[in-house]
């Protein structure tokens, strides 16, 4: 199969031959890699899954995308594959035309995205029969003693980061003690409902991308990367379509901090660097939506 000479990074020849495709553009990607390809005149997307990702995780996401597509959501359900070639999983999926932006936009943009997230949850809430994604857990299950062990082992080398993480961890545990999170239902959350993962044609949603962080959790867990402790109108837009319960308003900040604490502790334990420092910066954020949780770190 031929390759467009302007495409610098291309999949192995064995992959191109297997799918009978020609690469026309590199679409990039952080965890997954994507290429726009042509097969018999049809534009499709070739996906390379992360190296080392177990088959159960791949299968879970493939089934999720299939079910969402069957429910009418514009997602990249697999149409060929996945197949393991040279130790990595690959598949073909539809190509969604449209524009996406790299900015969180105006307050109106954020509210519109919040409304879209609520509509997505109205569909995804019926998919809990998939079970939890392999290797994932709900936010309150992250608050194990292992976090304390990681912080204790890292304190001498990174004392200021550990102090900030522990300060927030103590407050999270205090806040959720009365919220009975374990008794609350799970839904399927996207995990990264951000502008760059949404495509639009003439102002209408044409595609929802990147389900690598999708899993079962509280619905407010989906605010972690869409709200980011800053874009309050995302939450207000969501509430316009799917009103939050009083307890859920109280959960937003502790759940958000839990996700960040987990990322930061992974950095301390495994040395991920950039991701952990990003989480530290996020933990410092405060917004009016936080209410009593907006107490400044000191």
ROVEX-882338 format. One line per 8 residues: their letters; for each residue x, y, z of C-alpha. Coordinates in nm, 3 decimals. Layout:
N
a) X:Y:Z ~ ...
This chain:
298
xxxxxxxx) 0.000:0.000:0.000 ~ 0.126:0.349:-0.085 ~ 0.198:0.621:0.169 ~ 0.152:0.992:0.114 ~ 0.511:1.127:0.097 ~ 0.414:1.423:0.318 ~ 0.330:1.193:0.610 ~ 0.648:1.160:0.815
xxxxxxxx) 0.538:0.914:1.085 ~ 0.364:0.609:0.941 ~ 0.255:0.267:1.071 ~ 0.454:-0.045:0.982 ~ 0.412:-0.190:0.634 ~ 0.258:-0.504:0.789 ~ -0.030:-0.294:0.927 ~ -0.092:-0.116:0.597
xxxxxxxx) -0.094:-0.447:0.411 ~ -0.324:-0.617:0.662 ~ -0.592:-0.348:0.641 ~ -0.527:-0.272:0.268 ~ -0.496:0.099:0.338 ~ -0.298:0.404:0.231 ~ -0.205:0.667:0.491 ~ -0.303:1.020:0.388
xxxxxxxx) -0.247:1.222:0.707 ~ -0.106:1.190:1.057 ~ -0.380:1.282:1.306 ~ -0.148:1.258:1.607 ~ -0.245:1.149:1.955 ~ -0.097:1.128:2.303 ~ -0.179:0.783:2.441 ~ -0.332:0.644:2.122
xxxxxxxx) -0.202:0.735:1.776 ~ -0.430:0.797:1.479 ~ -0.386:0.828:1.103 ~ -0.632:0.927:0.834 ~ -0.626:0.647:0.578 ~ -0.787:0.558:0.249 ~ -0.930:0.215:0.174 ~ -1.087:0.172:-0.167
xxxxxxxx) -1.176:0.540:-0.182 ~ -1.323:0.557:0.171 ~ -1.167:0.779:0.437 ~ -1.119:0.594:0.767 ~ -0.912:0.634:1.082 ~ -0.641:0.388:1.179 ~ -0.583:0.364:1.554 ~ -0.275:0.230:1.729
xxxxxxxx) -0.354:0.130:2.086 ~ -0.095:0.188:2.362 ~ 0.182:-0.069:2.374 ~ 0.133:-0.311:2.662 ~ -0.240:-0.246:2.703 ~ -0.403:-0.573:2.802 ~ -0.660:-0.742:2.578 ~ -0.938:-0.710:2.839
xxxxxxxx) -0.899:-0.331:2.842 ~ -0.908:-0.315:2.463 ~ -1.215:-0.537:2.452 ~ -1.395:-0.325:2.714 ~ -1.352:-0.004:2.514 ~ -1.445:-0.173:2.186 ~ -1.772:-0.294:2.342 ~ -1.834:0.050:2.491
xxxxxxxx) -1.793:0.225:2.156 ~ -2.017:-0.032:1.988 ~ -2.293:0.022:2.245 ~ -2.268:0.401:2.230 ~ -2.284:0.395:1.850 ~ -2.588:0.166:1.868 ~ -2.751:0.422:2.098 ~ -2.699:0.692:1.834
xxxxxxxx) -2.388:0.863:1.972 ~ -2.130:0.984:1.713 ~ -1.835:0.775:1.833 ~ -1.561:0.582:1.653 ~ -1.696:0.229:1.681 ~ -1.452:-0.028:1.544 ~ -1.526:-0.147:1.190 ~ -1.217:-0.366:1.139
xxxxxxxx) -1.001:-0.517:1.412 ~ -0.867:-0.484:1.669 ~ -0.581:-0.704:1.560 ~ -0.242:-0.742:1.723 ~ 0.046:-0.676:1.482 ~ 0.406:-0.653:1.597 ~ 0.293:-0.663:1.960 ~ 0.047:-0.372:1.936
xxxxxxxx) -0.330:-0.360:1.876 ~ -0.467:-0.176:1.569 ~ -0.813:-0.109:1.431 ~ -1.004:0.092:1.174 ~ -1.290:0.325:1.265 ~ -1.507:0.585:1.088 ~ -1.367:0.930:1.018 ~ -1.575:1.214:1.161
xxxxxxxx) -1.555:1.534:0.964 ~ -1.580:1.862:1.149 ~ -1.388:2.120:1.344 ~ -1.261:2.110:1.698 ~ -1.108:2.384:1.907 ~ -0.817:2.391:2.150 ~ -0.968:2.647:2.385 ~ -1.225:2.615:2.662
xxxxxxxx) -1.397:2.918:2.509 ~ -1.640:3.171:2.647 ~ -1.887:3.120:2.928 ~ -2.153:3.039:2.666 ~ -1.921:2.782:2.505 ~ -1.862:2.619:2.841 ~ -2.234:2.603:2.919 ~ -2.299:2.445:2.579
xxxxxxxx) -2.035:2.181:2.649 ~ -2.188:2.115:2.991 ~ -2.526:2.058:2.827 ~ -2.367:1.816:2.578 ~ -2.205:1.627:2.865 ~ -2.543:1.593:3.037 ~ -2.694:1.459:2.715 ~ -2.407:1.212:2.682
xxxxxxxx) -2.469:1.092:3.039 ~ -2.838:1.041:2.965 ~ -2.729:0.778:2.712 ~ -2.424:0.639:2.893 ~ -2.611:0.586:3.221 ~ -2.771:0.281:3.065 ~ -2.438:0.110:2.992 ~ -2.335:0.004:3.342
xxxxxxxx) -2.381:-0.363:3.245 ~ -2.037:-0.340:3.085 ~ -1.893:-0.349:3.436 ~ -1.593:-0.151:3.551 ~ -1.308:-0.097:3.306 ~ -1.027:-0.343:3.386 ~ -0.773:-0.184:3.618 ~ -0.993:0.116:3.704
xxxxxxxx) -1.198:0.209:4.010 ~ -1.435:0.476:4.136 ~ -1.289:0.789:4.291 ~ -1.349:0.697:4.656 ~ -1.168:0.367:4.603 ~ -0.853:0.564:4.517 ~ -0.831:0.694:4.874 ~ -0.645:0.392:5.002
xxxxxxxx) -0.365:0.377:5.255 ~ -0.124:0.328:4.964 ~ -0.146:0.700:4.897 ~ -0.016:0.765:5.248 ~ 0.269:0.521:5.191 ~ 0.366:0.692:4.867 ~ 0.362:1.033:5.034 ~ 0.570:0.909:5.328
xxxxxxxx) 0.833:0.760:5.099 ~ 0.851:1.076:4.885 ~ 0.853:1.336:5.162 ~ 1.230:1.372:5.197 ~ 1.287:1.430:4.825 ~ 0.981:1.643:4.742 ~ 0.864:1.792:5.072 ~ 0.663:2.086:4.938
xxxxxxxx) 0.469:1.876:4.684 ~ 0.397:1.611:4.948 ~ 0.277:1.874:5.196 ~ 0.037:2.021:4.939 ~ -0.097:1.679:4.835 ~ -0.144:1.568:5.197 ~ -0.324:1.893:5.284 ~ -0.578:1.831:5.008
xxxxxxxx) -0.602:1.459:5.083 ~ -0.694:1.529:5.446 ~ -0.970:1.764:5.334 ~ -1.103:1.519:5.079 ~ -1.132:1.247:5.342 ~ -1.307:1.485:5.581 ~ -1.551:1.598:5.314 ~ -1.653:1.257:5.184
xxxxxxxx) -1.691:1.100:5.530 ~ -2.052:1.221:5.545 ~ -2.139:1.178:5.176 ~ -2.175:0.797:5.169 ~ -2.019:0.778:4.823 ~ -2.010:0.399:4.822 ~ -2.392:0.395:4.829 ~ -2.427:0.618:4.523
xxxxxxxx) -2.479:0.474:4.172 ~ -2.221:0.458:3.896 ~ -2.259:0.568:3.535 ~ -2.026:0.552:3.238 ~ -1.812:0.869:3.233 ~ -1.611:0.985:2.932 ~ -1.323:1.110:3.146 ~ -1.195:1.384:2.912
xxxxxxxx) -1.496:1.575:2.778 ~ -1.286:1.867:2.656 ~ -1.314:2.091:2.346 ~ -1.039:1.906:2.158 ~ -1.229:1.578:2.191 ~ -1.547:1.713:2.032 ~ -1.604:1.777:1.662 ~ -1.868:2.001:1.509
xxxxxxxx) -2.014:2.058:1.161 ~ -2.213:2.379:1.119 ~ -2.239:2.412:1.495 ~ -2.378:2.061:1.547 ~ -2.191:1.785:1.728 ~ -2.046:1.542:1.472 ~ -1.804:1.335:1.680 ~ -1.697:1.247:2.034
xxxxxxxx) -1.336:1.126:2.046 ~ -1.084:0.965:2.284 ~ -1.244:0.724:2.531 ~ -0.913:0.614:2.682 ~ -1.020:0.749:3.024 ~ -1.379:0.619:3.013 ~ -1.487:0.410:3.312 ~ -1.766:0.369:3.566
xxxxxxxx) -1.780:0.640:3.831 ~ -2.003:0.909:3.984 ~ -2.133:1.142:3.715 ~ -1.963:1.441:3.878 ~ -1.630:1.263:3.818 ~ -1.671:1.368:3.454 ~ -1.625:1.730:3.563 ~ -1.262:1.666:3.659
xxxxxxxx) -1.115:1.742:3.316 ~ -1.408:1.938:3.174 ~ -1.446:2.178:3.471 ~ -1.080:2.168:3.585 ~ -1.154:2.369:3.896 ~ -1.194:2.677:3.679 ~ -1.462:2.656:3.410 ~ -1.766:2.682:3.635
xxxxxxxx) -2.008:2.737:3.348 ~ -1.954:2.378:3.231 ~ -2.115:2.260:3.554 ~ -2.391:2.520:3.535 ~ -2.470:2.417:3.177 ~ -2.486:2.053:3.283 ~ -2.722:2.142:3.566 ~ -2.958:2.311:3.317
xxxxxxxx) -3.018:1.977:3.145 ~ -2.968:1.730:3.431 ~ -3.005:1.898:3.772 ~ -2.753:1.792:4.035 ~ -2.863:1.677:4.376 ~ -2.746:1.880:4.680 ~ -2.504:1.600:4.774 ~ -2.358:1.604:4.424
xxxxxxxx) -2.276:1.974:4.448 ~ -2.083:1.887:4.766 ~ -1.904:1.603:4.585 ~ -1.766:1.804:4.293 ~ -1.451:1.944:4.454 ~ -1.355:1.637:4.665 ~ -1.397:1.411:4.361 ~ -1.193:1.651:4.147
xxxxxxxx) -0.916:1.669:4.407 ~ -0.915:1.289:4.443 ~ -0.839:1.250:4.073 ~ -0.558:1.505:4.093 ~ -0.412:1.349:4.408 ~ -0.404:1.011:4.234 ~ -0.220:1.158:3.933 ~ 0.028:1.343:4.155
xxxxxxxx) 0.098:1.031:4.365 ~ 0.157:0.827:4.050 ~ 0.414:1.088:3.957 ~ 0.583:1.057:4.295 ~ 0.589:0.678:4.270 ~ 0.678:0.627:3.905 ~ 0.831:0.958:3.797 ~ 0.582:1.063:3.531
xxxxxxxx) 0.703:1.422:3.575 ~ 0.489:1.646:3.358 ~ 0.154:1.489:3.451 ~ 0.224:1.512:3.823 ~ 0.335:1.873:3.811 ~ 0.021:1.955:3.612 ~ -0.186:1.795:3.888 ~ -0.003:1.997:4.154
xxxxxxxx) -0.083:2.320:3.969 ~ -0.448:2.214:3.936 ~ -0.474:2.146:4.310 ~ -0.387:2.510:4.375 ~ -0.687:2.635:4.177 ~ -0.988:2.788:4.347 ~ -1.323:2.892:4.202 ~ -1.657:3.026:4.332
xxxxxxxx) -1.820:2.690:4.259 ~ -1.606:2.529:4.529 ~ -1.794:2.710:4.804 ~ -1.660:2.602:5.146 ~ -1.396:2.389:4.975 ~ -1.230:2.704:4.836 ~ -1.023:2.745:5.152 ~ -0.674:2.846:5.042
xx) -0.387:2.604:5.087 ~ -0.145:2.730:5.348
